[in-house]
Amino acid sequence: MSRVVIIYDTKFGNTEKVARALAEGMKNQQVDVDCLKIDEVDTNELDDYDFLAIGGPTHIFGLSKPMKDFLQKLENINVSGKRAFAFDTKYKSRFSGSAGKKIEKKLKKLRMSIVKSSVSAIVKGKEGPLEDVAEETFKQIGIDIATSLQ
């Protein structure tokens, strides 16, 4: 049985909603899931997990400062070979950039195995709300990923 951790950074709560929807989908498939805000993560305990989903809001075309700091900490532990998925929240604009793509690039650099290309949840304004389909979409992604892990 795979142990999964979903790690997220959030400013207005939108990325947390997406992370929790992802976790809900996985739990529906009887996967053991921990869903943690980035500042609750003890990187020394990440060895206990087979799969890491990491997501955050897109800030100024890229990563938030807490996410940059967290990804830098991952360099000090061995996550090579672990399965992973990256996600983000962002505006629906081709100019908005994607934290998820940058997270995924970093996870690949750490030699993690990406199980699904990064996915973005669209926020309608600076503080949200999420597009109506976002949480349902991420719940389904959780189901799909959990099925692939079994």
Residue, then its C-alpha position, 0 to 999 in steps of 0.5 A: m500500500s502506497r503512503v502519500v503526502i500532499i504538500y501545499d503552500t497557500k495564500f488565500g486558501n485556494t491551493e489548500k482546497v485543491a490539495r484537499a480535493l486531491a487527497e479526497g480522491m485518493k482516500n476514496q481509493q483507500v490510499d493512506v494520505d497526509c495533507l500538509k501545509i508547507d510549514e507543517v512538513d518535516t523533510n526528515e519524515l518524507d522518507d516514509y512516503d512513496f508518493l509526493a504531490i506538491g503544489g502552490p499558488t503561482h506568484i509573479f509567474g513562478l514560485s512563492k518564497p515558501m515553496k522555493d525554500f521548501l524545494q531547496k530543502l528537498e535537495n538535502i534528502n534523498v527523494s530520488g525514485k519516489r513518485a511525484f505530481a506537481f500542481d498549482t493555482k493561477y489566473k487563466s492567462r497565457f501570461s500568468g506562468s505556472a508554479g506547477k511547471k516549475i515545481e515539476k521541473k525541480l522534482k525531475k531534477l531531484r530524479m523523482s518519477i513524475v506520474k502525471s504532468s502538472v495541472s493548474a487550477i484556475v482562480k477567478g481573482k487574486e483571492g479566488p474563488l476557484e473555477d467551479v470545476a476545479e475541486e471536482t477535477f482535482k478529486q478525479i485526478g486523485i482517484d486516477i493517480a491512486t489507481s495508478l499507484q495500486 
